[in-house]
């Protein structure tokens, strides 16, 4: 292990990857600041899951695994419906929920609260400009005064400002699929009986998933619109898009649309991936969706916490940040590529465009309901989740976690 001097490190983004990295870097004794554009910690979001030994090991080493297990959604079966609302089949819980399923809000809050003793959070601000020089990086903020940092980490999502400032326009790296998603909280129509279970309705090119997680009802919509243009910060227009795209939908969709117009946790975006030749430049490095956004089904939350662990470990082990960034990329890139491959067809599978494609997708679902195929699918997804050799870094922990086991070998 290399003795690493204390550094001033800025992390942009306080969702999943940012707090996970802040936890490790803070434990290692660095002076960590996390800046987040949102005015406060962001609650809400749909379900996220973790699968396999690698995810489990990282969460355990972070000291949060037991807490997260206590927040497991306990999600049950999911019914697949035809356009009229008739049940076609029931998917087993393991198909969607993995080994550990959480709401995004519970996961984010756990990581945020775990990192609070060792990191400083600044909400309601964002990075405006970055100027690198021999001794560090001068960071100008939208609201706060300019500050000097040794390193800057962009963990600010698929629409990363850090990436744009350092590497160029988002369009150079974003690969759109032609599908879009919206999530929001709602109150499920009476009579569906959704306690700890879900239903998925489709007609050609559109999907609506309605589920009950820990007593709260939530919606996930996915739809095909190859030529759709929108501003990712214009929430009012995004709400209108959802209403327009589902205005003539059947089943219970008309009863759900008012929630899309009013839910405070409304989220909308394209199902896209980020593809880059490199994730670092000088003293700036990208992490999580800012670097690789794998799309749904690509284990983005698993990649976020694994990537944070690897980046922190390499910064502790390498003689300088440049070497650490190279090693971080070398270790993570094959893993990211496999997860992106798995997530590439998410929109096409969740919301097939034609009636024929929809029938074919449902036949696949029926096959996966058979015990043999179910076991095969679970092995396949776990194999992807475990497609990285996880080092047991000898991290110089100057601030110890209060729970959990941290590797020292």
SEKE-389222 format. One record per residue: x, y, z of N, C-alpha, C in turn. Coordinates in steps of 0.001 Angstrom, whole numbers. Each point is the difference from the previous one (the first is absolute). Layout:
BEGIN
SITE  nX  nY  nZ  caX  caY  caZ  cX  cY  cZ
SITE  X  Y  Z  X  Y  Z  X  Y  Z
...
This chain:
BEGIN
SITE  nX  nY  nZ  caX  caY  caZ  cX  cY  cZ
SITE  835  -1191  0  -835  1191  0  871  1242  0
SITE  -344  967  -861  713  1255  -80  -593  964  1016
SITE  870  712  722  -496  1002  931  -473  1208  -794
SITE  -1292  279  24  -581  1049  -816  -256  1240  839
SITE  573  1162  -378  -252  1207  781  -1450  426  -101
SITE  -447  715  1004  -1373  481  29  -229  967  -1152
SITE  -1111  -154  -708  -326  839  -1142  -1346  682  215
SITE  -136  1148  -650  -1303  664  -89  -670  -488  -1274
SITE  -1126  -699  156  -659  -629  -1144  -1433  488  -88
SITE  -389  467  -1186  -1373  401  -265  -705  -1108  -764
SITE  -1169  -388  465  -863  -936  -722  -1241  769  -425
SITE  -303  3  -1280  -1207  626  -512  -1068  -1067  -166
SITE  -1077  99  785  -1088  -972  -93  -204  -748  1304
SITE  -1241  32  511  -302  -629  1299  -1123  -1009  -128
SITE  68  -852  -1023  -1028  -1025  -161  473  -1308  612
SITE  641  -866  -791  482  -1295  503  1531  -52  -42
SITE  568  208  -1183  1455  -106  -157  734  1025  854
SITE  -498  1237  43  683  1047  750  111  -289  1478
SITE  -1110  -278  714  114  -338  1417  792  -1270  268
SITE  -94  -1003  -902  790  -1226  190  1490  322  -20
SITE  431  829  -957  1409  380  -57  375  892  1175
SITE  -880  925  373  285  884  1132  256  -795  1266
SITE  -741  -1085  182  175  -854  1176  1418  -555  54
SITE  443  -599  -1106  1337  -593  -30  1098  1062  137
SITE  -110  1077  -765  1048  1028  32  54  673  1362
SITE  -1160  210  611  -15  592  1336  634  -912  1025
SITE  -309  -1289  -81  630  -955  906  1521  -6  -160
SITE  457  240  -1220  1444  9  -258  663  1298  429
SITE  -763  935  530  580  1213  552  32  1188  -928
SITE  -552  -128  -1201  -19  1133  -916  -1069  1008  421
SITE  197  1235  -396  -983  1060  244  -971  7  -1174
SITE  -1188  -511  219  -950  -251  -1086  -1157  987  58
SITE  -262  625  -1148  -1165  860  -162  -865  -567  -1116
SITE  -1297  -131  261  -948  -477  -1011  -944  1154  -321
SITE  -44  392  -1273  -894  1068  -421  -1144  -594  -816
SITE  -1211  464  244  -1184  -560  -637  -934  1131  -434
SITE  -420  -41  -1267  -853  1048  -543  -1354  87  727
SITE  -567  -1138  364  -1291  -5  686  85  792  1301
SITE  -1122  584  413  -16  843  1186  154  -795  1294
SITE  -315  -1280  -44  110  -861  1174  176  -1435  -480
SITE  287  -872  938  112  -1417  -341  -1251  -449  -744
SITE  181  -719  -1111  -1128  -367  -856  -562  -1354  405
SITE  -1246  23  448  -706  -1226  347  -608  -600  -1268
SITE  -640  -1168  169  -785  -569  -1090  813  -801  -977
SITE  -712  -498  -999  613  -834  -1025  -530  -1412  77
SITE  164  -732  -1075  -509  -1360  -72  903  -997  695
SITE  -212  -1268  -327  752  -1077  643  1351  -196  -678
SITE  995  -318  793  1329  -372  -490  378  -1317  671
SITE  852  -769  -647  338  -1293  593  1482  -296  -101
SITE  431  -901  875  1382  -486  26  -22  -1515  -85
SITE  1005  -533  -695  59  -1443  -225  1438  -488  148
SITE  174  -1131  624  1269  -708  -50  1029  426  1031
SITE  1091  -743  -20  1059  136  999  683  1358  -36
SITE  273  545  -1189  739  1256  -100  -788  1147  630
SITE  -1259  142  -377  -825  1053  582  -105  -172  1510
SITE  -244  -1220  415  -161  -285  1438  1276  338  769
SITE  1148  -344  -563  1272  242  680  282  1487  156
SITE  -241  780  -1052  262  1444  89  -907  647  1037
SITE  -1288  -336  -11  -920  578  976  387  -406  1422
SITE  480  -1228  170  439  -442  1317  1235  778  441
SITE  952  189  -915  1215  746  347  -300  1467  307
SITE  -1073  513  -561  -412  1374  303  -718  99  1342
SITE  -356  -1143  567  -676  9  1288  -1480  304  -82
SITE  -611  -138  -1196  -1420  359  -149  -878  -1188  -356
SITE  567  -1177  -176  -777  -1128  -494  -1151  -365  936
SITE  271  -81  1289  -1065  -374  928  -1119  1046  9
SITE  375  1268  -52  -1012  1056  -59  -862  -139  -1243
SITE  634  -246  -1134  -736  -116  -1255  -889  -1239  -15
SITE  467  -1080  597  -849  -1199  77  -1276  293  780
SITE  111  848  1004  -1180  371  763  -964  882  -774
SITE  458  537  -1138  -827  869  -841  -470  -710  -1265
SITE  291  -1301  -105  -409  -756  -1181  -1505  140  -223
SITE  -387  175  -1252  -1416  225  -311  -871  -1223  239
SITE  602  -1195  -31  -801  -1217  128  -972  -172  -1155
SITE  388  489  -1162  -884  -16  -1164  -332  -1425  -414
SITE  -1273  -239  -309  -452  -1319  -417  -100  -121  -1508
SITE  -975  -756  -451  -161  -271  -1429  -435  1258  -763
SITE  207  -66  -1311  -466  1068  -871  -853  -603  -1105
SITE  -1235  469  -109  -902  -485  -1047  255  752  -1299
SITE  24  -722  -1096  128  593  -1330  -1380  -5  -649
SITE  -442  1170  -447  -1353  175  -539  40  248  -1500
SITE  -1090  -335  -662  -133  336  -1414  -629  1399  -113
SITE  -161  559  -1218  -525  1366  -133  -1364  221  636
SITE  -808  -1056  130  -1315  152  611  46  -77  1516
SITE  1172  -348  570  137  -144  1442  -142  -1417  494
SITE  -147  -965  -901  -115  -1413  388  1376  -541  381
SITE  56  -754  1099  1275  -565  448  434  -1128  -924
SITE  1237  89  -474  565  -1035  -867  862  -984  778
SITE  765  494  969  924  -847  759  479  777  1206
SITE  700  -713  885  588  636  1178  1495  -296  39
SITE  780  1062  74  1448  -144  99  398  -176  1460
SITE  913  -916  285  436  -193  1391  746  1216  519
SITE  20  164  1305  620  1173  621  1461  153  -393
SITE  728  -1108  -96  1435  69  -279  308  556  -1388
SITE  -978  -49  -907  241  470  -1364  292  1499  -7
SITE  -776  754  754  161  1450  20  805  499  1196
SITE  -47  -704  1120  472  566  1260  1410  -387  394
SITE  571  -1007  -612  1364  -385  346  114  -525  1417
SITE  1217  33  513  285  -494  1346  -421  996  1070
SITE  120  1293  -331  -336  1068  931  -628  1126  -808
SITE  -1268  333  317  -668  1092  -710  -353  1109  972
SITE  275  1237  -433  -226  1173  832  -659  1080  -830
SITE  -627  959  668  -379  1193  -728  1248  852  -180
SITE  50  739  -1091  1154  854  -245  200  987  1152
SITE  -1108  522  528  102  949  1095  610  -599  1249
SITE  -390  -1228  361  572  -657  1179  1489  -272  -183
SITE  380  -433  -1189  1417  -248  -272  796  1292  104
SITE  -472  1046  -681  721  1276  -2  119  575  1407
SITE  -1090  -55  774  43  550  1349  967  -781  892
SITE  44  -1312  -141  927  -803  805  1443  391  -270
SITE  352  149  -1281  1369  378  -350  309  1437  433
SITE  -960  871  -194  171  1403  393  230  113  1500
SITE  -849  -634  796  133  105  1452  1273  -667  505
SITE  407  -1106  -650  1241  -669  408  1215  886  -250
SITE  -60  837  -1045  1156  829  -362  8  1353  704
SITE  -1097  393  635  -85  1328  623  1115  276  1018
SITE  412  -969  813  1060  315  967  1352  303  -644
SITE  194  -380  -1268  1335  145  -602  -9  830  -1282
SITE  -1113  618  -325  -71  800  -1221  -898  1213  236
SITE  292  1085  -703  -807  1223  73  -875  79  -1237
SITE  -1299  198  193  -946  84  -1108  -444  1449  -197
SITE  -33  422  -1252  -475  1329  -368  -1127  -193  -1011
SITE  -1248  267  425  -1147  -128  -886  -357  1357  -602
SITE  -705  -46  -1128  -426  1218  -649  1097  737  -736
SITE  1031  -716  -411  1094  623  -752  547  -1009  -987
SITE  785  470  -939  583  -894  -999  1261  615  -583
SITE  783  -832  -651  1254  445  -609  -303  825  -1249
SITE  658  1151  -129  -170  861  -1173  1196  -37  -925
SITE  1205  -110  573  1218  -21  -817  1097  -733  754
SITE  890  -634  -755  1147  -731  554  1262  467  -711
SITE  1000  397  764  1278  417  -578  1108  -783  689
SITE  634  -877  -735  1081  -806  583  1327  718  -121
SITE  823  -146  1024  1342  561  -8  929  -992  673
SITE  1260  338  124  999  -963  473  -319  -540  1384
SITE  -568  825  869  -205  -412  1387  -1391  -523  291
SITE  -942  112  -945  -1344  -459  274  -1006  501  -1014
SITE  -1238  192  456  -1093  449  -867  -730  1146  693
SITE  -144  1113  -705  -829  1092  482  -1432  -254  -463
SITE  -907  -73  959  -1394  -287  -311  -840  1238  287
SITE  -698  462  -1026  -959  1088  164  -1399  -605  82
SITE  -805  522  914  -1342  -527  237  -1056  997  -469
SITE  -1194  -504  -219  -1103  863  -410  -336  1018  1083
SITE  122  -392  1262  -382  890  1097  1137  279  975
SITE  701  -1038  424  1045  171  994  1273  586  -581
SITE  900  379  892  1290  550  -412  878  -1086  -610
SITE  913  405  -880  940  -936  -619  892  -623  1068
SITE  369  -1276  -229  858  -709  948  1033  -823  -752
SITE  1060  -347  704  1064  -834  -553  -155  -1433  509
SITE  164  -951  -918  -34  -1413  354  1162  -721  -663
SITE  419  -1102  629  1038  -836  -606  -568  -852  -1121
SITE  -1232  -519  209  -645  -869  -983  -1483  347  -74
SITE  -595  -263  -1164  -1435  193  -186  -579  -1283  -587
SITE  -1104  -459  576  -687  -1205  -477  -1384  394  -493
SITE  -300  -315  -1255  -1327  224  -542  -858  -1239  202
SITE  -896  62  977  -952  -1088  247  -1407  573  -158
SITE  -144  874  -1003  -1207  804  -154  -913  -489  -1112
SITE  -3  -1320  -228  -1036  -612  -813  192  94  -1499
SITE  -1003  -506  -698  82  -118  -1451  125  1360  -685
SITE  -541  1053  627  97  1351  -557  1098  790  721
SITE  1101  -642  272  1086  538  808  538  1345  -500
SITE  -33  992  886  632  1280  -289  1514  -144  -2
SITE  528  -790  920  1446  -216  59  512  -569  -1318
SITE  -696  -995  -524  416  -599  -1280  -44  1025  -1123
SITE  -1041  801  -41  -114  1011  -1055  1134  1016  73
SITE  327  457  1214  1041  1010  151  1380  -515  -387
SITE  255  -1269  267  1350  -550  -200  148  -736  -1328
SITE  -1040  -729  -422  118  -875  -1158  -779  478  -1226
SITE  -964  889  200  -755  484  -1145  -1483  -285  111
SITE  -763  360  -1037  -1463  -109  46  -485  -1419  245
SITE  -1100  -94  703  -597  -1293  336  -289  -843  -1235
SITE  -429  648  -1087  -389  -721  -1212  1125  -853  -575
SITE  1234  331  321  1140  -787  -499  72  -1370  645
SITE  -597  -130  1178  172  -1225  782  -1311  -746  266
SITE  -1133  666  -153  -1283  -625  316  -508  -801  -1188
SITE  -339  -1253  249  -551  -878  -1022  -1471  -255  334
SITE  -894  662  -730  -1429  -119  272  -567  -1269  -624
SITE  -960  -593  690  -600  -1246  -478  -1296  224  -766
SITE  -634  1172  190  -1311  241  -582  -1133  -290  971
SITE  321  -410  1218  -998  -249  1038  212  982  1145
SITE  -1074  287  714  18  966  1099  -705  -597  1205
SITE  326  531  1166  -604  -517  1222  -444  1132  903
SITE  -1057  -250  751  -460  920  1030  -360  -812  1233
SITE  318  536  1166  -401  -628  1259  -624  1058  899
SITE  -954  -407  798  -634  921  942  -857  -795  974
SITE  -258  603  1151  -869  -626  992  -1455  250  -358
SITE  -871  -861  498  -1425  98  -311  -791  -707  1081
SITE  -1298  -53  -168  -867  -862  802  -652  -980  -955
SITE  279  -1281  178  -499  -1014  -932  -1521  -66  51
SITE  -625  -218  -1135  -1461  -161  -18  -437  -1135  928
SITE  -1116  217  674  -523  -1013  920  -315  -1284  -760
SITE  226  -1116  647  -351  -1283  -592  1148  -735  -651
SITE  1145  658  -185  1126  -685  -638  730  -924  965
SITE  -98  262  1288  630  -881  983  1505  -83  -151
SITE  660  1139  48  1430  44  -320  921  -39  1207
SITE  -455  -360  1129  882  -11  1160  1228  -863  -267
SITE  1176  633  -58  1283  -682  -205  43  -819  -1291
SITE  -694  440  -1006  80  -640  -1302  -223  1049  -1078
SITE  103  -412  -1259  -121  962  -1080  -728  -571  -1200
SITE  -371  901  -907  -595  -391  -1271  705  786  -1105
SITE  83  -600  -1171  624  661  -1145  -947  -91  -1183
SITE  -456  1152  -468  -912  94  -1135  755  473  -1232
SITE  -324  -579  -1145  601  428  -1267  -1063  130  -1071
SITE  194  949  -872  -499  -99  -1356  1199  342  -879
SITE  -80  -137  -1325  1193  190  -824  676  1350  230
SITE  1272  -52  367  808  1194  184  -133  679  1337
SITE  -819  -557  921  -212  636  1297  -72  -1045  1103
SITE  537  350  1151  -84  -846  1183  -342  870  1205
SITE  -802  -556  899  -264  618  1296  177  -1074  1059
SITE  942  213  893  176  -887  1138  -511  690  1246
SITE  -876  -666  732  -572  551  1227  303  -974  1124
SITE  626  497  1062  411  -895  1080  -195  658  1348
SITE  -19  -830  1022  -97  458  1376  1268  -410  719
SITE  797  982  414  1253  -254  702  -87  580  1398
SITE  65  -858  1001  -33  434  1396  -1215  877  287
SITE  -1125  -379  -610  -1239  712  249  -242  1215  -860
SITE  942  350  -856  -139  1167  -874  -155  -461  -1444
SITE  -951  605  -720  -243  -343  -1394  847  877  -911
SITE  549  -612  -1034  820  742  -944  -186  -504  -1414
SITE  285  870  -954  -177  -298  -1417  1337  114  -714
SITE  235  -912  -936  1094  131  -953  -580  -156  -1397
SITE  227  1000  -835  -449  -42  -1386  1205  -70  -928
SITE  -134  -763  -1063  1020  -54  -1055  -735  61  -1334
SITE  455  877  -883  -663  103  -1292  1012  304  -1101
SITE  -390  -341  -1229  863  173  -1171  -362  1299  -705
SITE  1002  831  -277  -208  1278  -700  1337  413  -605
SITE  342  -517  -1176  1352  165  -533  417  1435  -277
SITE  -931  913  -233  366  1367  -371  -350  1019  1075
SITE  -136  -427  1228  -416  895  1073  1147  921  426
SITE  -296  1284  105  974  976  498  -561  619  1274
SITE  852  169  1008  -445  602  1254  1199  552  753
SITE  -262  916  895  1004  572  880  -20  -789  1304
SITE  1132  -558  405  -7  -869  1175  -273  753  1297
SITE  -22  1334  -36  -327  772  1205  -1398  613  -56
SITE  -716  -214  -1072  -1342  561  -148  -1030  -1038  439
SITE  -228  -82  1319  -893  -1017  539  -1436  195  -470
SITE  -433  1256  -130  -1374  249  -432  -245  -593  -1387
SITE  936  189  -911  -150  -568  -1336  63  -1518  39
SITE  826  -554  847  98  -1453  111  -1324  -598  484
SITE  -655  655  940  -1312  -461  461  -1009  29  -1147
SITE  66  1032  -827  -887  102  -1156  254  -1133  -991
SITE  1280  -326  -199  353  -1075  -930  -650  -1310  445
SITE  95  -297  1288  -611  -1234  509  -1506  19  -248
SITE  -644  1107  304  -1451  91  -217  -343  -199  -1476
SITE  772  621  -891  -268  -119  -1430  198  -1430  -493
SITE  1061  -630  442  339  -1337  -493  -968  -1068  501
SITE  -656  244  1135  -894  -997  582  -1465  444  -3
SITE  -294  1053  -728  -1355  567  30  -1065  -996  -439
SITE  321  -877  -939  -999  -948  -516  206  -1410  522
SITE  825  -164  1064  299  -1335  523  -1196  -568  754
SITE  -70  -1311  31  -1090  -688  670  338  -412  1417
SITE  -674  -1079  435  158  -574  1347  -240  1091  1042
SITE  855  107  1012  -149  980  1079  849  1249  -236
SITE  594  109  -1178  929  1101  -253  -656  1364  175
SITE  -1222  244  -489  -603  1320  209  -60  414  1473
SITE  -164  -971  899  -60  325  1429  1376  353  564
SITE  1069  -392  -689  1356  267  480  562  1318  -512
SITE  -490  479  -1131  577  1185  -629  -67  1260  866
SITE  -1054  221  786  31  1186  866  1209  31  940
SITE  456  -1168  462  1177  -42  876  1256  428  -738
SITE  74  -314  -1295  1157  428  -790  84  1519  -58
SITE  -1125  667  103  -28  1458  -76  321  675  1322
SITE  -104  -735  1110  123  651  1308  1033  -626  937
SITE  426  -1233  -236  884  -694  952  1307  769  196
SITE  399  272  1245  1245  751  238  1253  -774  -361
SITE  -100  -1336  -70  1174  -820  -313  32  -406  -1476
SITE  -730  695  -848  -35  -311  -1421  1413  43  -591
SITE  310  -1030  -803  1304  -84  -672  -230  -430  -1438
SITE  741  600  -914  -148  -324  -1419  1363  83  -665
SITE  276  -949  -901  1242  74  -777  -42  -1023  -1121
SITE  967  106  -876  159  -994  -1061  704  -1232  551
SITE  -249  -1155  -607  780  -1197  322  1241  48  -891
SITE  1058  510  576  1228  244  -766  1191  -573  737
SITE  1095  -173  -744  1261  -409  600  1054  1067  -303
SITE  988  90  872  1145  880  -218  1189  -862  -385
SITE  617  328  -1122  1150  -758  -496  1153  971  -221
SITE  1113  -237  707  1155  886  -78  1277  -803  -166
SITE  975  610  -665  1304  -633  -158  822  80  1278
SITE  -260  1003  810  726  155  1261  -903  681  1008
SITE  237  -272  1269  -824  562  1061  743  1031  832
SITE  1230  299  -361  745  988  778  792  912  -920
SITE  242  1192  497  845  967  -695  680  832  1067
SITE  1325  -124  77  740  723  1022  -449  -387  1392
SITE  -485  974  764  -417  -217  1383  -1507  -230  145
SITE  -689  -205  -1110  -1446  -197  13  -319  -1413  -468
SITE  -911  -682  711  -373  -1362  -353  -1509  -143  135
SITE  -582  -841  -824  -1439  -238  9  -323  -1344  652
SITE  -1190  -66  600  -440  -1190  717  -1497  -175  -200
SITE  -456  -1248  -65  -1429  -274  -89  -569  368  -1355
SITE  -1264  422  -28  -663  288  -1262  689  1111  -785
SITE  719  881  662  746  1037  -715  1028  -616  -939
SITE  509  -1166  368  1029  -675  -801  -572  -1056  -918
SITE  -1059  -714  446  -362  -1208  -757  -1483  -352  -52
SITE  -905  723  617  -1433  -304  1  -390  -1244  -792
SITE  -259  -1128  656  -254  -1244  -717  -1438  -217  -441
SITE  -953  863  429  -1432  -140  -276  -607  -1057  930
SITE  -1341  -20  167  -641  -984  884  371  -1429  -383
SITE  192  -813  1022  415  -1374  -243  1506  -154  -88
SITE  729  1129  -25  1454  -34  -91  696  144  1335
SITE  -751  -128  1087  551  8  1357  724  1303  311
SITE  -640  1110  -339  629  1298  211  332  297  1443
SITE  -874  -401  935  283  270  1407  1107  -896  536
SITE  74  -1228  -507  1125  -859  348  1307  557  -527
SITE  -6  462  -1244  1196  615  -579  424  1224  805
SITE  -967  776  486  322  1217  741  783  -303  1268
SITE  -476  -964  800  684  -275  1260  1301  -766  -219
SITE  28  -886  -989  1256  -704  -306  1028  984  -540
SITE  -434  883  -911  914  999  -553  555  914  1069
SITE  -828  405  964  467  855  1093  1063  -715  826
SITE  -241  -1272  288  976  -781  777  1328  -136  -751
SITE  -73  -306  -1296  1219  -176  -791  755  1328  -123
SITE  -701  1094  -258  671  1295  -126  683  389  1300
SITE  -688  -151  1115  606  322  1293  1195  -908  288
SITE  -153  -1287  -328  1095  -939  237  1223  310  -825
SITE  -193  346  -1255  1141  313  -864  656  1316  403
SITE  -778  970  455  599  1244  491  865  -257  1240
SITE  -415  -965  816  792  -338  1180  1243  -803  -346
SITE  -79  -820  -1058  1099  -920  -309  1043  596  -934
SITE  -389  952  -839  902  509  -1044  884  1128  527
SITE  1150  223  -638  898  1076  446  -511  1394  -337
SITE  -933  115  -952  -535  1306  -375  -1377  -205  -632
SITE  -733  1093  -156  -1365  -107  -516  -43  -481  -1435
SITE  994  385  -814  -3  -409  -1409  77  -1522  -113
SITE  871  -616  780  108  -1462  -5  -1285  -630  519
SITE  -562  589  1041  -1238  -530  574  -1134  29  -1015
SITE  -120  1094  -745  -1079  113  -978  147  -1033  -1107
SITE  1235  -243  -437  237  -1014  -1040  -393  -1380  517
SITE  410  -328  1200  -308  -1319  567  -1501  -167  233
SITE  -637  1051  432  -1454  -7  188  -703  -336  -1313
SITE  394  645  -1078  -612  -277  -1301  300  -1423  -463
SITE  1227  -432  153  368  -1345  -439  -814  -1063  721
SITE  -259  227  1275  -742  -1003  770  -1499  60  -283
SITE  -541  1193  -194  -1449  158  -136  -512  -177  -1425
SITE  802  294  -1015  -517  19  -1369  -602  -1329  -469
SITE  661  -1136  207  -624  -1263  -435  -1322  -266  717
SITE  -70  368  1252  -1218  -179  798  -1121  877  -542
SITE  318  1256  -248  -986  928  -547  -501  -477  -1354
SITE  910  -486  -848  -393  -455  -1342  -1014  -1130  77
SITE  194  -935  926  -944  -1119  138  -1348  488  501
SITE  9  941  943  -1262  525  528  -722  830  -1053
SITE  730  774  -779  -638  773  -1074  -599  -918  -1060
SITE  672  -1081  -306  -545  -958  -967  -1316  -568  502
SITE  -71  -292  1296  -1224  -556  574  -1129  1037  -7
SITE  342  1286  194  -1027  1031  67  -397  594  -1335
SITE  720  -353  -1058  -204  672  -1291  -1400  -183  -563
SITE  -628  -1142  219  -1307  -260  -588  -1164  214  948
SITE  206  776  1076  -1038  143  1024  -1296  554  -566
SITE  66  1071  -741  -1216  603  -538  -735  -924  -946
SITE  741  -621  -878  -583  -922  -975  -704  -1163  686
SITE  530  -451  1131  -604  -1124  712  -1183  452  855
SITE  122  1145  647  -1066  462  885  -1197  537  -768
SITE  242  622  -1149  -1094  593  -774  179  -315  -1485
SITE  -230  -1253  -407  135  -367  -1420  -899  880  -869
SITE  485  325  -1190  -664  1013  -826  -1239  -539  -710
SITE  14  -1247  -439  -1131  -551  -755  -705  -1094  808
SITE  -1239  -310  -416  -753  -1061  670  723  -1338  -124
SITE  619  -241  -1138  733  -1244  -204  1179  -86  952
SITE  751  1095  132  1139  5  913  -457  -151  1450
SITE  -1140  559  309  -536  -116  1357  -378  -1449  316
SITE  -619  -681  -958  -338  -1421  213  1266  -834  163
SITE  1018  322  -775  1270  -739  100  641  225  1370
SITE  -31  1255  475  545  287  1337  -743  -773  1070
SITE  -1304  -67  -104  -783  -722  1001  273  -1500  -27
SITE  323  -525  -1173  401  -1414  -69  1304  -220  759
SITE  907  966  -99  1255  -92  764  -301  19  1495
SITE  -896  876  417  -387  36  1407  -560  -1351  454
SITE  -840  -605  -834  -577  -1293  385  1089  -1054  175
SITE  979  1  -907  1108  -950  126  763  230  1296
SITE  200  1288  358  762  306  1198  -739  -372  1272
SITE  -1293  -225  -100  -769  -423  1177  235  -1469  341
SITE  499  -787  -954  331  -1395  286  1228  -55  896
SITE  -5  -914  936  1049  -49  1007  1397  -101  -612
SITE  166  -811  -1033  1322  -176  -612  478  1303  -619
SITE  -862  655  -771  380  1250  -647  176  1119  1024
SITE  -783  -41  1053  135  1007  1049  1381  -88  637
SITE  435  -1208  288  1334  -187  584  1081  453  -967
SITE  -201  -287  -1283  972  424  -1016  99  1517  -46
SITE  -1146  689  -10  -11  1463  -48  689  584  1223
SITE  -291  -539  1173  608  514  1221  1513  -185  -27
SITE  457  -1151  -494  1444  -226  -107  628  978  -975
SITE  -711  293  -1088  519  910  -1015  179  1405  560
SITE  -1008  502  711  105  1346  541  1041  77  1114
SITE  79  -1026  829  1011  -4  1055  1399  -67  -604
SITE  148  -756  -1080  1301  -91  -663  469  1376  -467
SITE  -911  796  -536  359  1356  -407  362  844  1215
SITE  -792  -99  1059  253  779  1213  1344  -335  620
SITE  478  -1213  -210  1255  -446  618  1179  29  -963
SITE  -148  688  -1126  1025  -30  -1047  1134  974  258
SITE  489  24  1234  1157  813  353  711  -671  1161
SITE  1310  35  -29  795  -497  1115  128  1131  1005
SITE  -578  -157  1160  -86  1087  964  1205  -20  932
SITE  863  1010  -75  1172  11  883  -395  272  1447
SITE  775  -507  920  -148  353  1415  1048  1066  294
SITE  -283  1226  -391  967  1086  159  353  207  1470
SITE  1272  288  240  439  360  1345  -190  1515  161
SITE  -1247  376  269  -335  1416  90  494  581  1325
SITE  652  1165  -45  526  622  1231  -1118  692  764
SITE  -806  -769  701  -1202  546  617  347  807  1256
SITE  -36  1326  -152  279  881  1122  -1259  258  820
SITE  -1148  -142  -634  -1285  116  692  -735  -1311  -202
SITE  -218  -714  1069  -561  -1350  -101  -1513  22  -66
SITE  -606  -938  -763  -1456  -124  20  -469  -513  1354
SITE  -1222  337  360  -543  -456  1279  -636  -1372  -108
SITE  -311  -423  -1237  -594  -1320  -210  690  -670  -1171
SITE  -149  -1321  -73  508  -706  -1162  1462  -374  142
SITE  479  -711  -984  1367  -483  -36  690  621  -1204
SITE  1149  604  208  760  620  -1075  1275  -790  -210
SITE  331  -328  -1270  1143  -862  -264  1320  652  394
SITE  863  -772  562  1344  476  345  1060  -975  -490
SITE  -361  -876  -923  966  -977  -482  92  72  -1498
